[in-house]
Every structure is written in C-alpha cells, then in structure tokens.
Amino acid sequence: MPDEALVHAVYREHGRAMLAYATRLLGDGAAAEDVVQEALIRAWRHPEVLTNGKGSIRGWLLTVIRNLVTDRVRARAARPTEVVETPGTSAVERDHADQVVTSVTVLEALEGLSDDHRGVLDQIYFQGRSLGEAASVLGIPAGTVKSRTYYALQAMRRSLSRDGGLGMEGTA
C-alpha cells in the first residue's frame, strides 16, 4: 500500500478522534484542523510507525497531536502579546519631535510680543485664569485684559503665519 493511501486509510479510521482530541485541547476548531493536518503529514513522512505493529496507531497519532499543541502553546508564550489596534489610535504614535518644534515656534512668537500682551496670555492660557481673575492679578480692568488678549492673539497669528508656523489662520 503506497504511503499516501496508508495516510488516507489512517484518516478515515482515526480522523474524527484526532480532530475531537485536538479541538478539546485547543478550544478552536480551525486550529485543531491545522494540528490534525500536521499530524497526518508526520504520519506520511514516517509510514514505518503505522505499519510496524508495535503499539497503537491511534495512541501514536494522539501523542503527536498533544506534542503539536504543546509546541503551539509554547510558541505563543514565547512571542510578545499582540496589541489590538482600536479605532482612532494609530499603530505608531506621533514622534514627540513635532511637539518640541511646535513649542519652540510658539515660544519664539511669544517672545516677539510686548510685555503687556505676553503677561495677559500667560495669565489666561498658561495659568488658566478667567478674564476677571487675570484682571485682578495684573491690576488692570477686565476690558483691558480682553482687548490685550485679542491684540496679542492677532500678533501671534501674524508671527506664526509669517514664519510658516502652525496654521493658526482663522483660529481664535
């Protein structure tokens, strides 16, 4: 009997038991089918095991399946876990160099402002104060804080657009 016909006969006789055992070990039908196929390939490569009359053929096949499953489990454990990519996140985060360049550009634009305009932006944007709180800290009327903020932001926009900066046109 040629090796291929022998493997077909082995599959007809033991295939269901092999698949059931592999599925029970893996809990995954598709992976179990792969393991059974690999076990049959090993049987095809070693037909002497199937015809030597020593021991149970089914026992040998199930041992091969158990060893293949063990190898799969060990291989998975040796690899780092894969991170599932969720919508809205990228596989590679942006390089922080972009943030550094943006910070430097904004700081240079801030340095080009007058002390009064820079002071108002510092209080509102960097200290997180409200219009009234900034007015109190700076000792000036709230209307003055409001107008200085407006003119400071206009100057920042001009500076950043002139320098090819951050594309702040039309932002408030």
C-alpha positions in Angstrom: 0.0 0.0 0.0 1.6 3.3 -1.0 2.2 5.9 1.7 -0.5 8.3 0.5 -3.1 5.6 0.5 -2.0 4.5 4.0 -2.4 8.0 5.3 -5.9 8.2 3.7 -6.8 5.0 5.5 -5.5 6.2 8.8 -7.5 9.4 8.4 -10.7 7.5 7.6 -10.2 5.3 10.7 -8.8 7.9 13.2 -9.5 11.3 11.8 -12.6 12.0 13.9 -10.9 11.0 17.1 -7.9 13.1 16.2 -10.0 16.2 15.4 -12.1 15.8 18.6 -8.9 15.5 20.7 -7.2 18.5 19.1 -10.4 20.6 19.4 -10.7 19.7 23.1 -7.1 20.7 23.7 -7.1 23.9 21.7 -10.8 25.0 22.0 -10.5 26.2 18.4 -11.8 24.1 15.5 -9.7 25.8 12.8 -6.5 25.5 14.8 -7.5 21.8 15.6 -7.8 21.1 11.9 -4.3 22.5 11.3 -2.9 20.3 14.0 -4.6 17.2 12.6 -3.2 18.0 9.2 0.3 18.4 10.6 -0.1 15.1 12.4 -1.1 13.4 9.2 1.9 14.9 7.4 4.1 13.4 10.1 2.4 10.0 9.6 3.0 10.3 5.9 6.7 11.1 6.5 7.1 8.1 8.9 4.9 5.3 7.5 7.0 2.7 9.3 5.4 3.8 12.6 2.0 3.0 11.1 3.0 -0.5 9.8 5.5 -1.8 12.3 2.8 -3.4 14.5 4.3 -2.0 17.7 1.8 -0.1 19.9 -1.4 1.6 18.9 -1.6 3.7 15.8 -4.2 5.9 17.4 -2.1 6.3 20.5 0.9 7.4 18.4 -1.3 9.9 16.5 -2.9 11.4 19.6 0.6 11.7 21.1 1.7 13.6 18.0 -1.3 15.9 18.3 -0.6 16.6 22.0 3.0 17.4 21.2 2.0 19.7 18.3 -0.5 21.5 20.6 2.2 21.9 23.3 4.6 23.3 20.7 1.9 25.8 19.6 1.2 26.9 23.2 5.0 27.4 23.9 5.5 29.3 20.6 2.6 31.7 21.5 4.0 32.2 25.0 7.5 33.0 23.6 6.1 35.7 21.3 5.2 39.1 22.8 1.5 39.7 23.1 0.0 41.5 20.1 -1.7 44.8 20.9 -5.1 45.1 19.4 -5.4 48.4 17.5 -8.6 50.3 18.4 -10.3 52.7 16.0 -8.9 56.2 16.5 -5.4 55.1 17.5 -2.5 54.6 15.2 -0.1 51.7 15.4 2.8 54.1 15.8 2.3 57.2 17.9 3.5 60.5 16.5 7.0 61.4 17.2 7.4 63.9 20.1 9.7 66.0 17.9 6.6 67.6 16.3 5.5 68.8 19.8 9.0 70.1 20.5 9.1 72.1 17.2 5.6 73.5 18.0 6.6 74.5 21.5 9.7 76.3 20.2 7.8 78.0 17.5 5.1 79.3 19.9 7.7 80.4 22.5 9.6 82.4 19.8 6.3 84.0 18.8 5.5 84.8 22.4 8.9 86.5 22.8 8.1 88.8 20.0 5.1 90.2 21.9 5.2 93.2 24.2 5.4 92.5 28.0 1.7 93.6 28.4 0.4 91.2 25.7 2.7 88.3 26.9 1.5 88.8 30.5 -2.2 88.6 29.6 -1.7 85.4 27.5 0.4 83.9 30.3 -2.4 84.5 32.8 -5.3 83.4 30.6 -3.7 80.4 28.7 -0.8 79.2 30.9 -2.1 79.9 34.4 -5.7 79.0 33.4 -7.2 82.1 34.9 -10.5 83.6 33.9 -10.8 87.1 32.5 -11.7 88.5 35.9 -9.0 86.6 37.7 -6.4 87.8 35.2 -7.5 91.4 35.6 -7.3 91.1 39.4 -3.7 89.5 39.3 -2.5 92.1 36.7 -4.2 95.0 38.4 -5.9 96.2 35.2 -9.6 96.4 34.2 -11.2 93.3 32.7 -11.9 95.2 29.4 -8.2 95.9 29.1 -7.4 92.2 29.6 -9.9 91.3 26.9 -8.5 93.8 24.3 -4.9 92.9 25.1 -5.8 89.2 24.7 -7.4 90.0 21.3 -4.4 92.0 20.0 -1.9 89.5 21.4 -3.5 86.7 19.6 -3.6 88.7 16.4 0.1 89.4 16.7 0.8 85.7 17.4 -1.2 84.7 14.3 0.8 87.2 12.1 4.1 85.9 13.6 3.3 82.3 13.1 1.9 82.7 9.6 4.9 84.8 8.6 7.3 82.1 9.9 5.3 79.3 8.2 4.2 78.3 11.6 1.3 76.3 12.9 -1.5 77.2 10.5 -3.4 79.3 13.1 -5.2 81.4 10.5 -8.8 81.8 11.4 -8.5 80.4 14.9 -9.5 82.3 18.0 
